[in-house]
Amino acid sequence: MTNNITSQLSRLYQDSSKHSMYQSIPSFVQEKLGYTEVINEEWRGDTARYNYILEFFEKSDFSSVLDIGANTGFFSHSLAYEFPSLKVTALEPNINHANFITEINDIFKLGNMDIINKSLGIDDVIKFDSKFDSSLLLNVLHHAGVEFDIGKINTEIEFWDYFRNFLNSYSISPTIIIQVGYNWGGNKLKPIIKPDCLYDMFLQLLTNINQSCWKATNVAYYNSEFKKYIDVPNALITPQQNQELKEEVACWFKSMKIEANSEFYKRPILIITKN
Ligand SMILES: C[S@@+](CC[C@H](N)C(=O)[O-])C[C@H]1O[C@@H](n2cnc3c(N)ncnc32)[C@H](O)[C@@H]1O
């Protein structure tokens, strides 16, 4: 690999935009190109998220996935490389990051990957005519009203209405792997839910998913001891929560030491399916 290609990749990756220098470089790219970018996985990372998603894809029978907000393609590339028969579409509005994804595709001749360089708002979701078996919607929706769908959500307080509307409009795939941040637009001064309030986020997610036409089949949290996402026991992820369940969930959080995680690692990964 020439220095020219490495510096071109770095230039596209480190483009100084809001979500620049966010994702890791997939291990196959690091190994084969000797190119990497440093991410401090102690406070935010992709390895544990990918391992959880990979395990789910290994058990599933998906032939296609849409990665919304693909960033620099960590999940899209990793899945496309791992599953050559999986059709992977990366959707990313940042042109430099979309070009980064294309460069990697070209170098590795990943014929099972497409790139769409656009932003997906709630109106685009309704009109989107391609269908997929699954979608990744990781850490995108809490930026609605700040980066996209401006005016459709005006304050952090309106987030859950927007979230339900978005899910109700979504028929691009019957399964979504979803992750949502605690802070609206990533702004700590405008929390949707305070990061200390783990149970409130858990409850809001389950309740709003249930009030839309979706249900959560898995809710997983990062465990720093094992460095992996672990599913909350099935019996606890019912949206019909009561005091007893609340205490059991709090107990589970405690046993998994979730309170000690960074805000990023406090965000659960949910797998949701259409009712
Ligand atoms: C916080 S990053 C998350 C990246 C990746 N999904 C992850 O979890 O590692 C948000 C990404 O979503 C992209 N994005 C923002 N608004 C979007 C929209 N309306 N549609 C699709 N992607 C969007 C950003 O450019 C950025 O790459």
The ligand as an SDF file (V2000), in Angstrom:
LIG
                    3D

 27 29  0  0  0  0  0  0  0  0999 V2000
  -22.7970    9.5620   16.0360 C   0  0  0  0  0  0  0  0  0  0  0  0
  -22.4050    9.0040   14.4510 S   0  0  0  0  0  0  0  0  0  0  0  0
  -22.7660    7.2740   14.5660 C   0  0  0  0  0  0  0  0  0  0  0  0
  -22.0530    6.4480   13.5300 C   0  0  0  0  0  0  0  0  0  0  0  0
  -22.3810    4.9720   13.5350 C   0  0  0  0  0  0  0  0  0  0  0  0
  -23.7510    4.7250   13.2210 N   0  0  0  0  0  0  0  0  0  0  0  0
  -21.9980    4.3520   14.8330 C   0  0  0  0  0  0  0  0  0  0  0  0
  -22.8130    4.1770   15.7340 O   0  0  0  0  0  0  0  0  0  0  0  0
  -20.8080    4.0240   14.9680 O   0  0  0  0  0  0  0  0  0  0  0  0
  -23.7790    9.5700   13.5010 C   0  0  0  0  0  0  0  0  0  0  0  0
  -23.6170    9.3300   12.0260 C   0  0  0  0  0  0  0  0  0  0  0  0
  -24.8700    9.5270   11.3860 O   0  0  0  0  0  0  0  0  0  0  0  0
  -24.7030   10.3580   10.2670 C   0  0  0  0  0  0  0  0  0  0  0  0
  -25.9850   11.0410   10.0770 N   0  0  0  0  0  0  0  0  0  0  0  0
  -26.4140   12.1750   10.6560 C   0  0  0  0  0  0  0  0  0  0  0  0
  -27.6620   12.4640   10.2480 N   0  0  0  0  0  0  0  0  0  0  0  0
  -28.0310   11.4610    9.4120 C   0  0  0  0  0  0  0  0  0  0  0  0
  -29.1930   11.1880    8.6780 C   0  0  0  0  0  0  0  0  0  0  0  0
  -30.2580   11.9830    8.7190 N   0  0  0  0  0  0  0  0  0  0  0  0
  -29.2370   10.0790    7.9200 N   0  0  0  0  0  0  0  0  0  0  0  0
  -28.1810    9.2490    7.8860 C   0  0  0  0  0  0  0  0  0  0  0  0
  -27.0400    9.4660    8.5590 N   0  0  0  0  0  0  0  0  0  0  0  0
  -26.9790   10.5520    9.3170 C   0  0  0  0  0  0  0  0  0  0  0  0
  -23.5350   11.2520   10.6170 C   0  0  0  0  0  0  0  0  0  0  0  0
  -22.9250   11.8110    9.4660 O   0  0  0  0  0  0  0  0  0  0  0  0
  -22.6350   10.2770   11.3550 C   0  0  0  0  0  0  0  0  0  0  0  0
  -21.8130    9.5400   10.5030 O   0  0  0  0  0  0  0  0  0  0  0  0
  1  2  1  0
  2  3  1  0
  2 10  1  0
  3  4  1  0
  4  5  1  0
  5  6  1  0
  5  7  1  0
  7  8  2  0
  7  9  1  0
 10 11  1  0
 11 12  1  0
 11 26  1  0
 12 13  1  0
 13 14  1  0
 13 24  1  0
 14 15  1  0
 14 23  1  0
 15 16  2  0
 16 17  1  0
 17 18  1  0
 17 23  2  0
 18 19  1  0
 18 20  2  0
 20 21  1  0
 21 22  2  0
 22 23  1  0
 24 25  1  0
 24 26  1  0
 26 27  1  0
M  CHG  2   2   1   9  -1
M  END
$$$$
